[in-house]
Amino acid sequence: MLDIVWDQSYSVQIAEIDRQHQKFTAMLDMLFEAIEAGRSQEVLAGILSELVAYAVYHFDTEEQLLIKHHYPEFGAHQKEHEAFRIRILEFQRSFVAGKETLTHDVVKFMTHWIAEHVMNADMKYAPFLNARGVF
């Protein structure tokens, strides 16, 4: 099991975003457990592919909300998303090419990043969007 377990302390009080954060956390846990169980490279590649696609989907959802409501710190928030996208796509490419293995360190990096991002960057936009009736 991962170091992060989604609970209300991670809630941004926006139902769709909270659901997506929960799902992303569950997907990271699934990847961690697959590594622990010694699953095949093919299985790990499939889970990683789903996780990357879901991260992109989630970031798009957040960014559309922030654009729609003219969030003043959108640029900085989007840069954080882009840096993570680039990093996990690099992990994925290296793994598929056989240059890197999926280790606990990779999953811990992703887990730490998502926890830090939610607790810092996402918590900044939460009151802004909540004040505009986004729940």
N, CA, C and O of each residue as an XYZ file, in Angstrom:
540
protein
N       0.839     -1.194      0.000
C       0.000      0.000      0.000
C       0.873      1.243      0.000
O       1.968      1.258      0.562
N       0.368      2.275     -0.637
C       1.114      3.523     -0.779
C       1.127      4.343      0.500
O       0.398      4.068      1.452
N       1.983      5.365      0.488
C       2.059      6.304      1.606
C       0.839      7.210      1.663
O       0.551      7.787      2.711
N       0.125      7.344      0.567
C      -1.017      8.254      0.507
C      -2.317      7.456      0.442
O      -2.479      6.549     -0.374
N      -3.212      7.818      1.311
C      -4.558      7.268      1.277
C      -5.484      8.475      1.252
O      -5.449      9.315      2.151
N      -6.312      8.554      0.220
C      -7.164      9.719      0.076
C      -8.131      9.800      1.248
O      -8.794      8.821      1.591
N      -8.203     10.972      1.853
C      -9.200     11.236      2.888
C      -9.665     12.677      2.734
O      -9.229     13.377      1.820
N     -10.536     13.116      3.609
C     -11.140     14.448      3.469
C     -10.129     15.592      3.530
O     -10.416     16.696      3.066
N      -8.963     15.340      4.092
C      -7.961     16.411      4.145
C      -7.480     16.789      2.743
O      -6.921     17.869      2.549
N      -7.697     15.900      1.761
C      -7.321     16.176      0.376
C      -8.479     16.779     -0.432
O      -8.313     17.090     -1.611
N      -9.622     16.941      0.184
C     -10.796     17.424     -0.546
C     -10.683     18.900     -0.898
O     -10.340     19.736     -0.063
N     -10.986     19.197     -2.176
C     -11.029     20.584     -2.627
C     -12.482     21.079     -2.657
O     -12.766     22.174     -3.142
N     -13.387     20.261     -2.136
C     -14.813     20.608     -2.074
C     -15.431     20.798     -3.451
O     -16.389     21.555     -3.613
N     -14.878     20.107     -4.438
C     -15.431     20.077     -5.791
C     -15.578     18.597     -6.132
O     -14.584     17.905     -6.350
N     -16.797     18.121     -6.176
C     -17.074     16.686     -6.251
C     -16.318     15.981     -7.381
O     -15.696     14.945     -7.151
N     -16.365     16.525     -8.583
C     -15.718     15.869     -9.712
C     -14.203     15.781     -9.533
O     -13.598     14.752     -9.832
N     -13.599     16.849     -9.049
C     -12.147     16.855     -8.836
C     -11.776     15.886     -7.719
O     -10.796     15.150     -7.837
N     -12.547     15.881     -6.643
C     -12.285     14.927     -5.558
C     -12.382     13.488     -6.056
O     -11.544     12.657     -5.704
N     -13.392     13.184     -6.868
C     -13.525     11.823     -7.429
C     -12.308     11.473     -8.280
O     -11.787     10.359     -8.210
N     -11.868     12.430     -9.076
C     -10.697     12.176     -9.925
C      -9.434     11.973     -9.091
O      -8.623     11.100     -9.399
N      -9.263     12.764     -8.046
C      -8.105     12.578     -7.166
C      -8.156     11.193     -6.518
O      -7.133     10.515     -6.417
N      -9.329     10.778     -6.086
C      -9.481      9.452     -5.479
C      -9.125      8.353     -6.478
O      -8.423      7.399     -6.142
N      -9.610      8.495     -7.694
C      -9.331      7.480     -8.708
C      -7.843      7.444     -9.039
O      -7.265      6.365     -9.168
N      -7.225      8.600     -9.175
C      -5.796      8.647     -9.477
C      -4.994      7.968     -8.365
O      -4.064      7.209     -8.640
N      -5.354      8.240     -7.123
C      -4.693      7.607     -5.985
C      -4.881      6.098     -6.027
O      -3.937      5.351     -5.770
N      -6.090      5.638     -6.349
C      -6.360      4.198     -6.446
C      -5.536      3.566     -7.569
O      -5.051      2.443     -7.432
N      -5.382      4.285     -8.668
C      -4.579      3.769     -9.782
C      -3.106      3.665     -9.398
O      -2.434      2.704     -9.773
N      -2.605      4.639     -8.662
C      -1.224      4.569     -8.185
C      -1.045      3.371     -7.254
O      -0.035      2.670     -7.315
N      -2.026      3.149     -6.403
C      -1.978      2.006     -5.493
C      -1.985      0.695     -6.280
O      -1.267     -0.242     -5.934
N      -2.793      0.631     -7.333
C      -2.845     -0.564     -8.161
C      -1.482     -0.818     -8.816
O      -1.032     -1.961     -8.889
N      -0.832      0.241     -9.288
C       0.495      0.096     -9.896
C       1.497     -0.383     -8.849
O       2.297     -1.279     -9.119
N       1.459      0.202     -7.674
C       2.351     -0.194     -6.587
C       2.168     -1.672     -6.256
O       3.145     -2.411     -6.131
N       0.921     -2.098     -6.117
C       0.640     -3.497     -5.783
C       1.077     -4.443     -6.896
O       1.528     -5.555     -6.620
N       0.948     -4.014     -8.150
C       1.389     -4.848     -9.271
C       2.907     -5.010     -9.254
O       3.424     -6.086     -9.556
N       3.620     -3.942     -8.901
C       5.080     -4.032     -8.785
C       5.443     -4.985     -7.650
O       6.303     -5.853     -7.804
N       4.775     -4.810     -6.506
C       5.016     -5.668     -5.344
C       4.793     -7.137     -5.669
O       5.540     -8.002     -5.213
N       3.758     -7.414     -6.464
C       3.396     -8.786     -6.804
C       4.266     -9.366     -7.914
O       4.127    -10.539     -8.261
N       5.162     -8.552     -8.471
C       6.037     -9.034     -9.529
C       5.308     -9.303    -10.840
O       5.672    -10.209    -11.590
N       4.284     -8.511    -11.106
C       3.522     -8.677    -12.364
C       4.423     -8.471    -13.576
O       5.490     -7.864    -13.488
N       3.965     -8.990    -14.698
C       4.743     -8.917    -15.932
C       4.893     -7.473    -16.413
O       4.126     -6.589    -16.034
N       5.899     -7.264    -17.255
C       6.120     -5.948    -17.840
C       4.887     -5.506    -18.619
O       4.542     -4.324    -18.626
N       4.234     -6.443    -19.266
C       3.035     -6.127    -20.051
C       1.917     -5.585    -19.161
O       1.260     -4.602    -19.505
N       1.712     -6.229    -18.025
C       0.680     -5.772    -17.084
C       1.045     -4.391    -16.548
O       0.200     -3.498    -16.496
N       2.299     -4.218    -16.152
C       2.748     -2.923    -15.631
C       2.611     -1.831    -16.681
O       2.194     -0.714    -16.372
N       2.961     -2.152    -17.922
C       2.840     -1.176    -19.008
C       1.389     -0.758    -19.204
O       1.111      0.415    -19.456
N       0.469     -1.699    -19.091
C      -0.956     -1.388    -19.228
C      -1.451     -0.467    -18.131
O      -2.166      0.500    -18.395
N      -1.071     -0.768    -16.904
C      -1.482      0.072    -15.769
C      -0.878      1.464    -15.909
O      -1.561      2.468    -15.701
N       0.406      1.521    -16.264
C       1.070      2.813    -16.431
C       0.414      3.627    -17.538
O       0.238      4.838    -17.402
N       0.057      2.971    -18.622
C      -0.607      3.656    -19.733
C      -1.944      4.253    -19.289
O      -2.265      5.391    -19.629
N      -2.706      3.489    -18.541
C      -3.987      3.996    -18.026
C      -3.763      5.167    -17.074
O      -4.508      6.147    -17.099
N      -2.745      5.062    -16.248
C      -2.458      6.114    -15.284
C      -2.056      7.400    -15.991
O      -2.508      8.482    -15.617
N      -1.212      7.290    -17.008
C      -0.787      8.472    -17.773
C      -1.992      9.118    -18.456
O      -2.164     10.336    -18.405
N      -2.819      8.298    -19.090
C      -4.012      8.829    -19.769
C      -4.945      9.506    -18.773
O      -5.521     10.553    -19.069
N      -5.093      8.911    -17.598
C      -5.992      9.493    -16.602
C      -5.428     10.810    -16.053
O      -6.182     11.749    -15.797
N      -4.129     10.876    -15.876
C      -3.513     12.130    -15.411
C      -3.780     13.245    -16.411
O      -4.132     14.358    -16.022
N      -3.614     12.955    -17.685
C      -3.868     13.954    -18.729
C      -5.335     14.392    -18.695
O      -5.633     15.584    -18.766
N      -6.245     13.423    -18.587
C      -7.674     13.720    -18.503
C      -7.971     14.600    -17.284
O      -8.694     15.591    -17.385
N      -7.415     14.232    -16.152
C      -7.654     14.991    -14.918
C      -7.119     16.423    -15.039
O      -7.806     17.378    -14.678
N      -5.900     16.565    -15.545
C      -5.334     17.898    -15.690
C      -6.165     18.743    -16.643
O      -6.369     19.932    -16.399
N      -6.641     18.149    -17.712
C      -7.510     18.867    -18.651
C      -8.789     19.342    -17.963
O      -9.237     20.468    -18.179
N      -9.372     18.475    -17.132
C     -10.595     18.840    -16.397
C     -10.336     20.044    -15.505
O     -11.092     21.015    -15.524
N      -9.263     19.974    -14.724
C      -8.927     21.086    -13.836
C      -8.670     22.365    -14.624
O      -9.189     23.429    -14.285
N      -7.875     22.253    -15.665
C      -7.503     23.436    -16.432
C      -8.711     24.088    -17.103
O      -8.789     25.314    -17.174
N      -9.638     23.293    -17.588
C     -10.857     23.857    -18.182
C     -11.658     24.644    -17.141
O     -12.180     25.720    -17.436
N     -11.752     24.102    -15.927
C     -12.450     24.823    -14.853
C     -11.737     26.131    -14.520
O     -12.377     27.168    -14.346
N     -10.424     26.076    -14.435
C      -9.657     27.271    -14.076
C      -9.743     28.347    -15.154
O      -9.817     29.537    -14.849
N      -9.734     27.924    -16.405
C      -9.885     28.878    -17.521
C     -11.288     29.479    -17.503
O     -11.454     30.695    -17.609
N     -12.277     28.630    -17.371
C     -13.679     29.082    -17.387
C     -13.935     30.155    -16.332
O     -14.691     31.098    -16.565
N     -13.295     30.003    -15.165
C     -13.554     30.931    -14.061
C     -12.433     31.969    -13.890
O     -12.382     32.671    -12.881
N     -11.540     32.058    -14.881
C     -10.494     33.076    -14.914
C      -9.611     33.066    -13.657
O      -9.351     34.105    -13.051
N      -9.167     31.880    -13.292
C      -8.301     31.735    -12.123
C      -7.008     32.518    -12.347
O      -6.310     32.268    -13.330
N      -6.673     33.453    -11.467
C      -5.527     34.333    -11.702
C      -4.165     33.626    -11.687
O      -3.204     34.146    -12.254
N      -4.066     32.461    -11.054
C      -2.789     31.741    -10.998
C      -2.775     30.553    -11.961
O      -2.053     29.578    -11.753
N      -3.581     30.652    -13.012
C      -3.694     29.550    -13.969
C      -2.348     29.170    -14.582
O      -2.026     27.985    -14.673
N      -1.572     30.144    -14.997
C      -0.295     29.866    -15.659
C       0.637     29.017    -14.810
O       1.219     28.049    -15.301
N       0.780     29.371    -13.550
C       1.651     28.610    -12.640
C       1.106     27.203    -12.430
O       1.863     26.233    -12.391
N      -0.212     27.102    -12.295
C      -0.836     25.802    -12.079
C      -0.627     24.907    -13.299
O      -0.294     23.728    -13.171
N      -0.823     25.473    -14.458
C      -0.659     24.707    -15.691
C       0.800     24.255    -15.861
O       1.049     23.157    -16.357
N       1.749     25.081    -15.460
C       3.162     24.703    -15.551
C       3.466     23.486    -14.675
O       4.246     22.618    -15.069
N       2.860     23.419    -13.503
C       3.045     22.244    -12.641
C       2.508     20.994    -13.329
O       3.146     19.941    -13.326
N       1.331     21.130    -13.913
C       0.750     20.001    -14.646
C       1.667     19.564    -15.784
O       1.919     18.373    -15.965
N       2.156     20.521    -16.538
C       2.983     20.198    -17.703
C       4.277     19.498    -17.291
O       4.712     18.557    -17.953
N       4.884     19.951    -16.211
C       6.117     19.310    -15.732
C       5.848     17.853    -15.352
O       6.662     16.976    -15.640
N       4.716     17.598    -14.711
C       4.376     16.224    -14.336
C       4.070     15.391    -15.575
O       4.512     14.247    -15.680
N       3.310     15.963    -16.518
C       3.016     15.246    -17.771
C       4.301     14.798    -18.461
O       4.438     13.642    -18.862
N       5.228     15.725    -18.590
C       6.500     15.433    -19.254
C       7.231     14.316    -18.516
O       7.741     13.383    -19.137
N       7.278     14.414    -17.206
C       8.018     13.416    -16.410
C       7.400     12.026    -16.533
O       8.120     11.050    -16.739
N       6.072     11.923    -16.408
C       5.482     10.583    -16.467
C       5.500     10.026    -17.885
O       5.577      8.811    -18.069
N       5.431     10.891    -18.882
C       5.566     10.404    -20.264
C       6.989      9.894    -20.513
O       7.181      8.926    -21.249
N       7.978     10.539    -19.905
C       9.358     10.053    -19.998
C       9.488      8.685    -19.333
O      10.112      7.780    -19.887
N       8.895      8.534    -18.139
C       8.901      7.227    -17.470
C       8.288      6.170    -18.380
O       8.834      5.081    -18.553
N       7.142      6.516    -18.955
C       6.427      5.562    -19.797
C       7.265      5.181    -21.029
O       7.403      3.997    -21.335
N       7.814      6.155    -21.724
C       8.629      5.875    -22.913
C       9.842      5.006    -22.563
O      10.143      4.040    -23.264
N      10.526      5.353    -21.487
C      11.701      4.595    -21.074
C      11.330      3.168    -20.685
O      12.053      2.223    -21.003
N      10.217      3.019    -20.006
C       9.774      1.694    -19.581
C       9.417      0.837    -20.794
O       9.852     -0.309    -20.898
N       8.635      1.386    -21.698
C       8.220      0.643    -22.893
C       9.432      0.281    -23.752
O       9.460     -0.785    -24.368
N      10.431      1.161    -23.795
C      11.639      0.908    -24.578
C      12.611     -0.037    -23.864
O      13.642     -0.407    -24.426
N      12.285     -0.423    -22.636
C      13.144     -1.329    -21.895
C      14.331     -0.655    -21.240
O      15.249     -1.331    -20.776
N      14.327      0.671    -21.194
C      15.440      1.420    -20.614
C      15.283      1.641    -19.116
O      16.247      1.965    -18.423
N      14.077      1.466    -18.629
C      13.821      1.707    -17.215
C      12.833      0.671    -16.714
O      11.955      0.212    -17.446
N      12.997      0.318    -15.462
C      12.020     -0.576    -14.850
C      11.115      0.258    -13.966
O      11.500      1.331    -13.502
N       9.929     -0.234    -13.740
C       9.032      0.455    -12.818
C       9.384      0.008    -11.413
O       9.238     -1.161    -11.054
N       9.840      0.946    -10.645
C      10.255      0.646     -9.289
C       9.369      1.392     -8.305
O       8.561      2.241     -8.681
N       9.542      1.055     -7.056
C       8.826      1.775     -6.010
C       9.178      3.255     -6.042
O       8.343      4.101     -5.721
N      10.418      3.573     -6.432
C      10.830      4.978     -6.484
C       9.999      5.779     -7.484
O       9.649      6.930     -7.220
N       9.684      5.178     -8.624
C       8.866      5.851     -9.627
C       7.471      6.106     -9.060
O       6.933      7.207     -9.182
N       6.897      5.086     -8.445
C       5.550      5.226     -7.875
C       5.569      6.217     -6.714
O       4.642      7.013     -6.558
N       6.606      6.169     -5.913
C       6.701      7.121     -4.799
C       6.830      8.553     -5.312
O       6.248      9.475     -4.741
N       7.599      8.738     -6.396
C       7.689     10.070     -6.996
C       6.296     10.564     -7.382
O       5.919     11.691     -7.059
N       5.528      9.709     -8.081
C       4.187     10.108     -8.524
C       3.270     10.365     -7.335
O       2.498     11.324     -7.336
N       3.356      9.509     -6.325
C       2.516      9.649     -5.136
C       2.846     10.934     -4.396
O       1.951     11.681     -4.001
N       4.133     11.186     -4.212
C       4.554     12.402     -3.525
C       4.117     13.638     -4.313
O       3.638     14.614     -3.736
N       4.287     13.586     -5.633
C       3.923     14.729     -6.451
C       2.435     15.028     -6.330
O       2.050     16.176     -6.109
N       1.595     14.006     -6.474
C       0.150     14.249     -6.438
C      -0.276     14.761     -5.057
O      -1.110     15.662     -4.965
N       0.285     14.198     -3.989
C      -0.067     14.663     -2.640
C       0.336     16.124     -2.452
O      -0.452     16.928     -1.953
N       1.549     16.464     -2.847
C       2.023     17.838     -2.717
C       1.209     18.791     -3.596
O       0.855     19.890     -3.171
N       0.922     18.367     -4.802
C       0.168     19.212     -5.731
C      -1.240     19.487     -5.191
O      -1.706     20.627     -5.213
N      -1.901     18.457     -4.714
C      -3.259     18.640     -4.185
C      -3.222     19.549     -2.955
O      -4.002     20.495     -2.853
N      -2.322     19.258     -2.034
C      -2.310     19.997     -0.767
C      -1.827     21.433     -0.925
O      -2.131     22.281     -0.085
N      -1.092     21.715     -1.972
C      -0.592     23.076     -2.165
C      -1.309     23.783     -3.312
O      -2.102     24.693     -3.073
N      -1.045     23.385     -4.534
C      -1.601     24.087     -5.697
C      -3.121     23.974     -5.783
O      -3.806     24.972     -6.001
N      -3.648     22.765     -5.612
C      -5.100     22.598     -5.747
C      -5.856     23.272     -4.605
O      -6.945     23.808     -4.811
N      -5.292     23.246     -3.418
C      -5.957     23.899     -2.291
C      -6.005     25.411     -2.470
O      -6.844     26.082     -1.868
N      -5.103     25.956     -3.300
C      -5.144     27.396     -3.585
C      -6.346     27.747     -4.448
O      -6.985     28.774     -4.222
N      -6.666     26.909     -5.438
C      -7.790     27.255     -6.311
C      -9.136     26.889     -5.697
O     -10.165     27.427     -6.105
N      -9.144     25.983     -4.724
C     -10.410     25.509     -4.155
C     -11.300     26.646     -3.649
O     -12.455     26.722     -4.070
N     -10.830     27.527     -2.774
C     -11.714     28.595     -2.294
C     -12.134     29.545     -3.418
O     -13.250     30.066     -3.417
N     -11.235     29.761     -4.368
C     -11.543     30.631     -5.506
C     -12.731     30.065     -6.292
O     -13.685     30.786     -6.581
N     -12.669     28.772     -6.636
C     -13.769     28.160     -7.401
C     -15.009     27.974     -6.537
O     -16.125     28.174     -7.015
N     -14.833     27.594     -5.273
C     -15.985     27.441     -4.386
C     -16.757     28.757     -4.257
O     -17.987     28.754     -4.216
N     -16.031     29.883     -4.194
C     -16.673     31.202     -4.088
C     -17.476     31.539     -5.340
O     -18.350     32.405     -5.308
N     -17.178     30.857     -6.436
C     -17.904     31.059     -7.702
C     -18.970     29.989     -7.922
O     -19.501     29.832     -9.021
N     -19.266     29.260     -6.851
C     -20.335     28.278     -6.903
C     -19.954     26.932     -7.492
O     -20.828     26.139     -7.841
N     -18.662     26.666     -7.606
C     -18.201     25.385     -8.137
C     -17.974     24.441     -6.972
O     -17.062     24.627     -6.166
N     -18.812     23.435     -6.898
C     -18.719     22.413     -5.860
C     -18.801     21.072     -6.506
O     -18.744     20.052     -5.820
